[in-house]
Each structure stands twice: as C-alpha cells, then as structure tokens.
Amino acid sequence: MNRDFFRVMEVNATTGRFIVHNIEGRGQAIGGSGLAALLFEKFGSVSASWNHEEQPFILSIGPLTGAFPLMSKTVAAFKSPYHDQYTESHAGGRSALALRFADYDALVITGRASMLSCIEIGSNAASMRDVSFMKGMDAYKAGRVLRGMSSGGSGHRSILRIGPSGEIGSAMACVNADTYRHFGRLGGGAVLGSKNIKGIIIHGDSSFTLPEGREYRNLFKEIYKGVTGTAMMQKYHSLGTPANLQSLNDIKSLPWRNLQQTTDPEGIKGINGQRFADDALLRNGACSGCPVGCIHIGFVREKFHQDNRYVYKQIAYDYEPVFSCGTMLGVTSAFSVLNIMDVMEKVSIDSISGGVALAWATEATERGLVSDKETMVHLSFGDADAYCKAALFLGTGANEFYRLLGQGTLRAAARYGGEDFACVLGQEMAGYATGELFFAAQSLGFRHSHLDSSAYSYEQTHDERDIGRAVDLLINGEPGRCLLTSMVSCLFARGVYKPDVLSDCLRVLGYQEVDSMIGGAAERIRRHRWKLRFATGFKPEDIVLPKRFYNIRTWKGPVDGRYLDALKEAYGRRLKELVEK
C-alpha cells in the first residue's frame, strides 16, 4: 500500500484503450481530493466545455482506504454541467474498497464512446462493451442488468450507473453507486452520459498486505473504538441523520414549502426521524469499511393492479432527501416521501436539487407564472402523487419546461419568472435555514455543499454577527476537511481523525514521505482545488442570492440582509486572496 506514486487506470472511451499510469506526487497530493486535482490538471482542460469529449471523469481514493475504519469514500471530480466549473462529488458504497482491491488509486475516463457502453475493470483485466439495449433504462434495472453481466465478485465489486437523466444531459443527474449511495450533486451523471457511459463495474479481485505487529493493531482498535463508541456515531446508527429534522424544526431552521416557512409543528410529526424509524425503517446498511451503519433503508409497497399483487421496494433515506422531498414540498407522510424518492432514484437525479426545483415550480404555479401545460400535472404543496409524476417528467426531460428546469432552477426562473423565490445557493440549497452564515457559506462553497464548512452546525447555537470571526471559521476550517477528503475519510469521522491521528495512520502504513509533508498538505490541496475552480470560471461576485433568503425568520429572528451581503463579500474576497498568493 505504501508506494510513493499513484497507480492510475486511464480509459479512453473513444479508442477503447486502457492505459495504466504511474504518476508521481504522492507527498504533495496525498490522494482523494488532492489526487483528483492533480489528475484534472494532467488530463483536463480549464477552457474546454464540460461535455467536451476529452474532459475527464475522475474517481480517486486515498492512502488510508481499506486500512482504517470509515476510510470508505471515493471522490469524483469533473467539470460540472451545472456551471461549467471544476468540482467534486463524494460517495460511499463499495467503490473505494473495490478500487483499492483492484490496485488502483484512481480511474480516469476520457473520450466519448461511439455507442452506449459499460466499462469493467479489475486488477488484471479491463473491457468496454456495447450496452445500447440499456438506453433509457432506470437506475434500478440498470443495476440488475449490470450485475447479471458481471461474472462473480459479489461483495467485492462496485457497480456505478446512470439513469435516463444522465443520458439526456440533466445538470441534476447523479451517479448511482451500489444502489444506496450516490455521487449526487452537480451533474456527474450527465458527464458520464456525455461520454456514452451507462455503467462502470469495478472488481476488487486482488489483495494487499496490512502491517504486522502490535502498532497497527492497537491503532486500529483505538480508532475503531473512537468511531463506534461516541454518542454522535450511535445517533448515526439509530435514527440516523433524519434525527436532525425535529431539532431544526424546533429552532425554526427547517425549510418548508419552498422556504416560505422555517417550522411546522404539526407537519413534522409525520416525517421526523422517529416517525421514519417507527413506521418505515426496514434495516440499516453500511459502506464497505465502515462499522457504523448509518445507511437507513426504508420500504414502500407497490401494487400491481392486474393481479392484485404487492411488491416491496427498499429505498435508502437520510436527512437531505427527507427535507427536499418532504418538508420542502409540504409532504408530511413518511411513505409518501419515500415514494417520491423512489421515482428520483429510478431516473437517477439528485434528490436535493430535484425536490427544491419542484418546490419552486409549485410556488410558480400558485403565482400563475407557469401552468399545468408546462408542469403536465397540477402541482400543489403536499400532493405526493403529483410530485411522483413530476419527478419522472423532470428526470426524463418530458417537455421543454422540465428539460430547462433540469439545468437548474434559476435557468427556469430566468425564462418563466420567479427568480426571487428560487431557493438556490450556488446550486439548489441544502436543508438548513440556519441563517446568514450558512447561506453565504453554501453559496460560495467549493461544492456548494453544507459539508464544505461547519457553518450549518455552528449557526444553530451562535447568534453573534461578527463578520471577521464568521469568515475565519469558514476559511480556517476548510484545510482540515480537504485533508480528510484526500485520505479519503467519511466526514462523520472528523472528530476522530485529527491531524495527529492521521499522521500516526500514515506512519504505521509506511507512508513516511506523506507523513513528513502532512503539515502543509492540507493548505496546498485547498489552494490547488480553488485555483482550478477560479481558472474554470468561478467568480464570487457572480453569485446572487435570491430575495427569499432575505425574507425569512430563523431562531435568531429576521435575516439581516446587510450582514448576509457583508459575509458573502468578505468570504469571496478571502477566497480570491487564496488563489492570488
């Protein structure tokens, strides 16, 4: 495991060639986010459009993958169809360990296949085959077909695929990873679709040796205890992240009905974490290499009217899709939320962006800006059946309205009106109406994700309006997250994997060079990512926050618009200073 170079599989989809590269730079880039940036510089172009055939789709893992608990994530990097800028999306599942056991640090896909294709790689074999018969196939069925095509390897194999949304180039198209996880945001599914890649099968068909002796065993045990013994990790296993729904609703920080409200004391009773656990939870799951088991899998019944049979379907849920397909749409039944999520899973669209986009479309309908002619079904808050139909229309691009909406809510609002109430913070918002700091942080964050910073959690208990302190929190907290996403750790474990622990992990695995450079690695990687982002067109001043974010109340009272604008301006200025150094 401790080689000082990266072993990278390049697949040229145009020619069908598979090339293994040994790439220097382990000490500088580490892996994960750092490696992805290094590979984009090598294989990508800052000036060519996101769907240019030579733009890469990158999957990368880190030096600790497979060796320690919760080192279970894979970083996907690409130029996004959402804004044509460099970005990342992260996912769990089995892809990270499958890559490790296939003996690759990264997979890079360039070119464009002449027909819809599937890429299959392992430690000693690689192929690309025609799967034109899968055109338009939903993500569930695609998974079943790809499993049938792939010989053996159950449990040691990762299957990634796209649905119809990726094939039509929707900016909301995600990549389904092993059914229950996703490279969700910013359109990775459309990037694969532009390359005519329907699926990727990674066989973890090799092995690697872990260190012998007490030092590694003792360190592993200590970390294992840390990630399984805390109250926070127990929460992730029991109710999971949906536990946050009730607490955020209680402090008036949960978006309801397109953020027209930030709390609903009655509505929350039907879709809080306890309700999902009591009524809809079937079982827990876990990503490979994770002992926590935070994946909560619910169930819905589907009736086949022709013979009166019922089929039970399993759907993974967590906080974000319950917000976007539940509270944001005014849907207050756990099973109804799961039904909407089920359709979004089939068409393989990011459920956060999908739900927020449909919430905007509902309010636009109420205001008379769009009609049933555009939406093809009458949308009203709380009507789950209508949202199931609309999610299908959105994911398949059923008409001009849904094709435009699939490129982003603000794109549709620019055509039809309603920009003031489009809930977009760089991309469709995550589910935290905690106030000014979070709104500024997500709008300018690297991934436009709540996990880019601790703003969403910090703001739940802090109400001071100190611009300098707030921006310092964003700027100073990012390098540590970059270090974790280069290892690549699940960010749930950030309280355990402190820098000294990461250093111990590297040292015991024999990564002496990386360990010796870890002190400056986090900042180097942070700056490298942002330089690529700015080089591909990011301008903080171009991001304008819709008026809806200025016109709500949180637990702290009404949003202070001047404070919000000042935070956004100061944060943007600090980001510019990073790349100019």
N, C-alpha and C positions, 0 to 999 in steps of 0.2 A: 504493500500500500504506500510505502514512503518514497516512491521515486520522485526525483526533483524536476520532472517535466510533466506536461499534461498529455494524455493519450486521447486523441480526438478522432472520432469517426466522421468523415465528411461524405455526404450522399449528394451527388449531383443528379437531381431528378430528370434533367434534360437528357443527359447521356446514359443514365443508369449506372454510372461508375461509383464505386465505393473506395475511398482512399483513407488510410489511417495515417494521421499526422502525429508526430512527437513535437510538441510546442513548448518552448522554454517560457519561464516566467512564473513558476510556482511561488517563489518567495514574494513576488510583487502582487500577483493577482489572487493567490490562495485557492480559489475555486468559486463555484456558485456565481454570485453577482459580479465578483471581480473577474472571473474567468469569462463570463458572458460578455462583459465589456471588452475584454481583450480579443475575443473571437469576433465581435462585431467590427472592431477596427480592422481585423485581418480579412474578413470575408464580406463585410457590408459596405454600404455607401451612405454617407450623410446626405447626399444631394438627390439620389435616385428615389423615386416614389416607393411607398410601402409595398406595392404589388409588382414592382419590377422583378423579373424572374430571378435575377442574381442576388436579391436581398436574402439574407439568411434567416432561417428559423432555428433557434439555438436552444438546446436543453443541456444544462450543466449541473453538476453535483460538486460536493466539497471533499476535503481531505478526511473528514471525520465520518462521512457517510458509511453506515454499516458497522461502525466500531463502537458507537455510543448511543444511548437512548435518545430518541426524538431528533436525531440527525437524519431526518426522513423526508426532507423536502427536495424538490427539483425546481430550478429556476429556468423559466422560459424567457427568452429575450428576442425582440423583433422590432421592426418599425411598425407602429400601430396604424391601422386604418382609421382609427378614431380621430387622430390629429396629425398623422404622418410624422411622428417623432419617435425616437428610440425609447423603449420602455421594457418593463419586465412584468411577468405574471408568475406566481408561485403556486405549486400544488403538491399535495401529499399523494397517498396511494402507494403503489409499488414501483413507480418509475425510477426513483432514486436508487433503491437497492438492486433493481434489475440492471441498471447501468453499471453499478459497482460490480456486480457479479458477472457482467459481460466484459468487464475490464476496460471500461471507457470512463473518462472524466467528463466527456461531453459528446453530444451528437449535433452535427450541423447539417441542415438541409438547404441546398441551394438549387437554382434552376426551376424548371416547370415541366412536369411530366406531360407527355402528349395525350394521355388518357387518364381517367381517374384511377389512382394507384394506391397500393399499400406497400409500405417499407417494412421489412423484417430484418432485424439484426440480432446476432448473438456473439459469443466470444470467438467463434471460428467460422461463422457463415453469415452471409448477408444476401438479400434478394429484394427485388421490387417487382410486383406483379400487377397485372391489369385487374381492376375490380369495377369496371364500368357498370356491371349489373347492380352495383350498390348505389348508383346515383339517386339522390333524393331520400335515401334510407335514413330513418331516425336513429338516434344515438344508441338506443336500447337494442334495436335489431342489429345495428352495425356491430355492436359488441358481441352479440351471439354468433354472428356470421364469422367475425374475425377469430373468435375462439375456436370455432369449428375448423377454420382454415389452418390454424397453427397447431403444429404437432407437439403435444405434451407440454410440460413445463408449468402446469397449474400451481399457483402459489409462488413460482419463481419467475413469472412472466408478467409484463405490464402491457396493457392494451390501451392505446390512446386513439381517439377517433373524433370526427366532427359530424354534425348533423346537417340538415338542409340549410341552416343559417350560414354555415361556413361556405357552402358551395355557392350561395348567392352573393357572398361578399359583405354580409352584415357586419358593421363595426361592433355589434354586440355579441358576435359569435364566439363561443368559448370552445375549449378542447376538453372533452370528457376523458378523465383519467381513471380507469379501472372502476367505472360506474358511479362511485360515490364521491369522487374528488374531481376538481376542475382547475385548469388554467383559465380562470374565469373572466378577467377584466381586460378591456382594451383591445379585443378583437383578434386574439391569437388563432381562433378557428378560421377567420377569414384569410389569414396569412397562409395557413395550410391549404385552404380552398383555392387560393390563387395559384398554388403550386400543383393543384390537382392531386393532392394527397388526402385520401379519405381516412387512412389509419396508419398507425405506427405500432409495430409489435417488437418489444424488447425482451429477449430471452436472457435471464440471469442464469446461464448454464455453465458457469465456471466456478471457481472458488478462490479464496485468498486466505492468507495466514494472519492470525492475530498474535500479538506478542505473548510470549510465555512468561511465567513468573508472577510474583505477587503484586508488583507495582500496578500493572494494568488491571488485574482482577480487583484489587482494592479500590482503585479509582473508579472503575465501572460501578462497583457496588455503592460507592458513596454518591455518585451521580444518580444512579437508579433510585436510591432512597430519596434523594432530593426532589426528583421529578414525580414520584408517586406518593410521597408522604405529606405533601403540603395540602392545606385546605383548598387552595386555588385549584390544584390538579384534581382533587376529589370533586370539586364543583364541576369541572370539565367532564368528568366521567358520569356524574349522577344526572343532574338536569341539563348539563352542557351549557353552551353559550346562550340558549334561549332563557336561562335564568335572568339574564340582563333585561329582558323585556319589561318585567314587572318593576324593577328598580328604576329604570329610565322613565317609565310611565309615571311613577310616583313622584319623580322630581321634575316633571314637565319638560322632558328632553327626548321624547319618543315621537318621531314624525307620524302623524295620522292624516289620511285623506289629502295627499299631496301637500303635506306640511301646512294645512290650514289650521291644524291643532297640534299641540305637543303633549296632550294627555287625553285619555278617555277611560275614566274609572270603571265604567261598566263594560265597555268593549274588550278591555284587556283580560277580563275574566275567562273569555273563551279561547284565548291564544297565548297565555303566558306559559312559561317553561313548565310549571307544574301541571297545567292542563294537557300540554302535549305529552308529558311523561305518563300521566294517569290514563289518557284515552288512546293515544296514537303510537306510543313507543313500542316497537317490536323487539329491537335488540340494539346493542352497541357494537361498533366496529372500530378498527384501528388501522392506521397506516403501518406499512412494514417498518419494523424497527422502533415502534412506539408502544410502550406498555400502558399508556393512559387510557386509550379507548374513548376518545372524545366524539367519534362519529356516531350520531344518533340517527337510527333508521326507523322511520315510521311506516305505516301501511295505509293503503286505501283499497276499497273494493270497487271493481268494475264489473258491471252486469252485462252479459251478452243476451240481449232480449230474445234472439231467435230460439234459444233453447233454455232460457231462464237460468243460466249458469253464472256463478260469480268467480272472478279471478282476483286474487290478492296481489297487489304490487307493492314493492318496497321502495321508499324514497328517503334519501338522507336529508336531514334538515338541520339548520343551525340558526343563529340569531339573524344574520343578514337576510336570507331569503324569507324568513318569517316576517321581518319588517317590510320587505319590498313587496311580497305577495300577500301580506296580511294587513298590517296597520296602515301602510301607505295607500292601500286600495280600500280600506274600510271593511275588510273581510274579517269576521270575528269568530269563525269556526275553524278549529284545528284541521279537520278533514278537508274542508273547502280550500284552505291554504295549501295543503299537500296536493290536492287535485290540480291547482294552478301550477305549482312547482313541477308536477309530473309532466305537464304539457311543455313547459320550458325545458325540462330535461330532454324530452324527446327531440325537440327541434334544436337543442343544444345552444341556447342563448344564455348569456349571463343573467341570472335571475334578478340581481340587484338593478342593473340597467333596465331590464325588461319591465320589472314592476314599477319603477319610478317613471319610465316612459309612458306606461299605460295610465298611471295616476295623472300625469299631465294631460293625456288625451281625454280622460274623464272630465277634468275641470274645463278643458277646452270645449267639450261637448256641452257642459252645463252653461257655459257662457255664449254658446252659439257660434263659436269660431270654426268648429267642424261639425259635421252632421253624420247621421248613420250611413250616408253614402260613402264617406271616407272610412269610417270605422267598421262598416259592414255588419255591425251588431251594435245595439244600443248600449252604451257604457254608462253605468251609474255606480257610485261608491257602494260597496257591499254585495254587488251582484257577481258572485263567483262563477256562475255558469257562463256569463258573458265574457268574463276575463279569461276563462279557459279557451273560448273560441278566439278571442283577440290575441292571446299568446301564440296560438297556432298561426294566425294570419301574420303576426309580427315575425315569427321565425322562418316562415316560408316566403315572405315578401309578397303577400297575396294581391296587393294593388300598389299604386304609386304612393299612397299615403303611408302604408306600412313599410315600404322599401325606404322611404325618406326617413321615417321615424327610426328605422334600424340603423341609420347612420349617426344617430344621436338626437336627443330631444330638442336641443337648440337648433338643429338643422330643420326639423319640422316646424318649430315655433317661428323661425325666420320666414317660413313660407305662409303659415296659417295665422300667425299672431300668437300671443300668449307667452312671449319671452319673459315677462315679469314674474310668472309663476312656474317657470321651468326649474325644477329642483336639481340643478347641475352645479357641481363644484369641481370644475375641470372635466369630469365625466359625471354621470348620474350619481347623486350623493349616496354615501353610506348612511346607516341608520342612526345617526347621533345628532340630535338637535340640541347639543350642549351649549352652543353659543359661539361668540366671535372667534375665539382661538381655533376651535375645530374647523369652522367654516374657512378661515384663512389657510389653515394647515392642509386641509384636503384639496382645496382649490389649486394650491401651488406645490403640493407634494409630488415626489418623483413618480409614484404610481397612481396618484390621485386616490390613495387608499387610506383608510383610518389607521392602518398599521405602519404607515410611513413615520408616525410620531406617536407620542403619548398624549397628544392634545385632548383626545376624546375622554380619556380616563382622568387626566389632571383637572379638566374643567368641570368634572362632576362634583368636585369638593373645593374648588378655588374660585372666588368671585372677584378678586382684585383685578384692576385694569392697569397693569404695569407693562407697557409695550416692550421695554428692554428685557425685562425678565421673561416675558412670554416668548419673544423671538429667540432668546438664548436657549430656552427649553427646546425649541424645535431644532435649532442649529446644533446644539451640543449633544442632543440625544441621537442624532442620525448616524454618526460613525459607528456607534456600538451596534446598531441594527444592521448596518452594512457588513460588519464583521460577522455577525450571526448568519446573515443570508449568504455569506461566502463560505461558511463552514459545511453544509447548509443546515441550520437548525430550524425547527418549528419555533416561531416566536413566542409560543406559550411557555417555552422553557427559558426565556430570557432572564428570569430571576435566579436560575441555577447556573447557567453558563456565563459567569462573569469572566472578564479577561484573564484572570489568573488561572481559572479552571480550564479555559480554552488552551492556555499555554501549556498546562500540565498534560492535556489530552494530546496535543501536537508532539510534545517531547516524548511521551511514552510510546507513541506510534513511530517515532524515529524521524519526524519532520523537523530536524534541527534548524535548517535554514529558514523555514517558515516561522518557527518559534522565535528565532533571533530577530526577525523583522516584523513581528506582530504589533509592536508598539506603534509603528507608523502606518501599518497596512490599512487600518480602518479609514483613516483620513485620505490615503491615496486612492482607495477604491471609491469612496464617496465622491471625490473630485472627478475621478475618471468618468463615473456614471453621469454626473451633471454636465461635464464638458461635452459628452456625446449628446445629451439631451438638448443643450443650448445649440450645439452645432447642427442639429436636425430641425431647428426652428422654434424652440421654446422661448417665449418672451413673457415674463410675469405680467407685464403691463397689458398684454392682450387678453388676459382672462378677466372677464367682467362678471361679477356676481349678480344674479337676478334679484329683483326687488323683494321677492318672497323672503329671502334670508334676512332682510332688514325689518320685516314687519311681523315678527313673531315674538312670543314671550317664552322664556325658559324659566327655570327655577330661580334665576338671578334677576328676573324682571324683563322688560323690553330690551331687545337687542339695541346696542349703542352703535349706530351706523358710522359715526366718526371714528370710534375706536376700531371697528372692523376694518374700515378703509386704511387706517393708520397701520394696523397689524399687517395687512396684506402688502402695503407699500414697503414697510420695513423688512418683512420677510423676503420679498422679491429682491430688494436691494442687497441683502446679505447673501442670497444665492448667487447673484451676479458677481459679487466680490469673490466668492469661492472660485469661480472659473477664471477669473482675471488674474489670480495670484500665480 
